[in-house]
């Protein structure tokens, strides 16, 4: 094993604070990680790491060595990636964040197809409905469904609108009555999206008319799937993206409420850290996602 590879393994152990964690991250056997670090220590003639049963920490010499070699290893890795990009070859790790509901529907097929075309890439997917800090959390690309972006430090591009609907279960409507006007929603259990406990604000528009209501029912959640299931269980009226609701609408499990009143559409948007230039793997994956959505979105959302 070469010195550069041993340095890379050493830095992985430092990052993970664990030989086993570094082995998992690099896809190596734990024994290979141990041998690489031990060989590096022999070559340098000094102990770099303190091993205990609970954790791994740096010696003073190890901290100095890590600080010196980390920028060099990063620079060499970036240079190698740039050379591969010049040849049009994709490789390396891609870290993606996406909303839970969209990610489970969209990404498995996209990732499988992308892997066939670009076998030297690997992808880590983080599914969460919270708005992440894409810079501090070391994410290469975030797929979001939200309103207009407000973060001026990031790069973003809109892909397509995401229509939303008001829906409820037939059993709920037979019990509580079908709202005929937005003012009627005040007498209903409205399932709000969020976790603050104050209720989501719903804005509805019909032609030049507008109505606003606070969705302050018994249930509130920061996950759309939970709200969709609560609505299907007859617990109230929900406002959610149509792509989440379409199967239940097709089966009759849910029906649309106040169809002539439209909530403002959200946008499916790709967010990036403030790159000077998008890395080839990020740009290629972005184009791949966008093409897939544009080819299938009308079917998935009914838009």
N, C-alpha and C positions, 0 to 999 in steps of 0.2 A: 504494500500500500504506500503511495507517494506521500510526501510531506504535506502537500496542499490538501489531500483528502483527509489526512490525520487532523489537520487544522480545522477543517470543516466539521469533522466529528467532534472535536474538542469544543468548538463554539456551540454546537447543538447541545452538548451536555451542559454547558454553562447556561444556555437559554432555558432548557428544561429543568435544570437543577437535579438531573436524574440520568443515570446511564440507561435505565429501561425506557424512560421517556424519549431520550435521544434516539434509541434504537427504533422505537415505534415511528418517530417522525421521519427518520431516514430510510426505514424499511430494511434495517440490518438486524442481524442476530445480536443480542446483548453482549455475547462473548467477543464479537468483532469490534464493538464499540470500546469495550474494556481494553482489548489488545492495542487498539489504535492510540488511545490516550496514554497507556503505559509506554508504548514505543516512543511517542512524542516526548514524554518526560525523560526517558533514557537519552534520547538524542540531545535534549537541551541540558541535561545534567541537573535538573531541579524538579521539585514536586509542584505541580500546577493546581491540583485539586485535593481537598480534604474529604475523604469518604467516611461517612457514618452510616449507621443502619437506617437513619431517617431521611437524610438529605446529603447533597453534595454541595460544597462551597469552595470558593477560590482561596488559594493562598495569596500572600502579597505578591509573590512572583507571578502567580497565575493571573491575578487581576491586571498586572502591568502587561503581561504577554497578550491577554485577551484584548485589552484596549489598543494595542499596537497592531495586532493581526486582523481584527474584525473589519476595519475599513479596507485593508488589502484584499481580504477574501471577498468582500462585497464588490469591490471594484473589478476583480478578476471574473467573478460570476456575471457581472453586468456586461463586461467586455465580451465574454463568451456568448452571452445571449444576443448581444448586438450583432456579432458575426453570423450567428445562426439566422437572425432575422433578415440579414442582408441576403442570405440564400433562400429566404422564404420558408424556413423551417421553424415550426412552432415547438417550443418545449418549455418546461418549467411549471411552477406551481401557480395556480389561479385561485384566489380567495374571493368567494361570492357571498353576498347577503341578499336575502329575499324574504318577502312576507310569507308566513306559514301557508296560507290557503293557496296563494298563487304558486309558490314554490313546489308544493306537492303535486299540483296539476301540470305545471309547465316543465319543470327542470328534469325529471327523470328521463323523458324522451329526448330532450335537447342534449343532456349530458351524454347519453348513450351514443347518439349520432355524432356528437363532437369528438368523442373518444375514438370512434372508428376512423375519422378523418385525420385526427391529430394524436396519434398514440403516444407521443413523447410528452404530452401534457398531463398534469394531474390537477384535480379540483377539490377544494374544501368548500362545503356549502354550510352556511349558517342561516337557519330559518328562524326569523323573529319578526313580530309585528311592531316592535318599538323602532323608533327612528335612531339608527346607530350614528355614532361619530366615526365617519368613514376613515378619517386620518388617524386618530388615536387608536382605533381598533384594528388597524393594518388590514383593511379590506381593499381589494383591487377594483371591485365593481359591486355596486348595490342596485338591485332592482326594487323600485318603490312604486306603490300606488298611493298617491297623495294629491294635495292641492299644489299650487304653484310653489316652486322651491324658494326658500328664503335665505339659504346658506350661500353667501357670496364667495366663500373660499373654495367651493367645489365646482367641478365641471358636470354638466348634466345635459341630457337630450331627451326630448319627448318622443315617445314611440307611438302611442295611440290613446284616445280617450277611453275611460272605463265608466260606462253608464251604471247608474244605481237605480234601484227600485224600492218602493215600499211594499212589503209583503206580510201576509199573515196566514195562519191555517184556517181552512173552512170551519173547523169546529170552534175556533175562537170567534170567528165572525158571526156564526149562528148564535153563539151565546151572548156576544156583546154588541152585535150589529155592525153593518158595513158603514164606515165613515163616508159621508157625502161631501164633506168640505174639510179643509185643514183645521178649522176651529174645532171640529168634532174630535180631533186627536187628543185634545186636553182631557177628555173623559176616558181615554183608553190607556192600557199598559203599553208604553213605548219602550222598546229594548234599545238602550243607548250604547254606542261604541265608546269605550274609554275606561279609565280606572280611577278617576278622581272623585267619583261619588256625587258629582254635581249634575250629571245628565248632559248628553250630547245636544247641541243646537242643530235642529233640522231647518234648512231653508228650502222652501218649495216655490216654484214659479209656474204660472200658467199665463201665457201671452204676456201682458204687461202687469199682471198681478203678482204680488209676492206675499208669502206668509212665513213666519218664523215661529217655531215652537221648541221648547226644551223637552227632550225625550227623557223624562225622569220617572220611569216605571220602577217596578220592584227589582228588575234585573239589569245589570250593566256588566259589560266585559270588554277587554281589550283584544279579543279574538273573534273574528267574524264567524268562524265555524261554530263556536259556542252559541252565538246569537242566532244563527240560522237554525240550529237544532232546537233552541228554545222556542223560536217562532213555529217550527214544525210541530212541537209538542203542545201548541196552543197557549203559550205563555204571553203572547202579545204581538205587537207590530214591530217589524225591524226594517231598517234602511241599510241595504247592503249592495255590493257590486253584483251585477247581473250574472257574471260568469260563475259565481258561487251558487246562485239560486236556480239556474236554468234547469238542472235535472229535477229538482223538486217542483218547479213550475210545470214542466212537461208531464210529470206524473200526477199532478193535481194535489200533491201534498201541501203546496203553498199556492196562494193566489195573489195577484197584484191588487194593491189598495191605492185608491186615488190615482188611477193611471194617467189622468189628464194633467196632474200636477207633477212637475219634474224636479227632482233634486239636482243640484249642479253636478256635472260629471267630474270624476277624478281623472288623473292622468297616470298612465304607466310610463315611468321615466327611468332612465339609466343614469346613475350618479357615479362619479369618479373622484378620486383625490386630485389635487391640483397638479396633474402631470404637465411637464413641459411638452411632452409628446406621448400619446398613448402607446404603451408597449404593444408589440405586435399581437401577443396572445390575448390581451385585453380587447384590442380593437377587433380582432377576428371573432372572438366569442360574442362581442356586442353585435356585430353584423349578423352572426348566426342566430342569436336570440331574436333580433328584430325581424329577420326573414321568416323565422318560424311563426312569430306572432302575426305578422301581416298575412301569412298564408292560411292561418287557422283561427284567427281571432273572431271573425264573423261567425264561425260555427260555434266557438266556445262561449261567446257572449250574446249571440243573437243580434249583434249590432248591425 
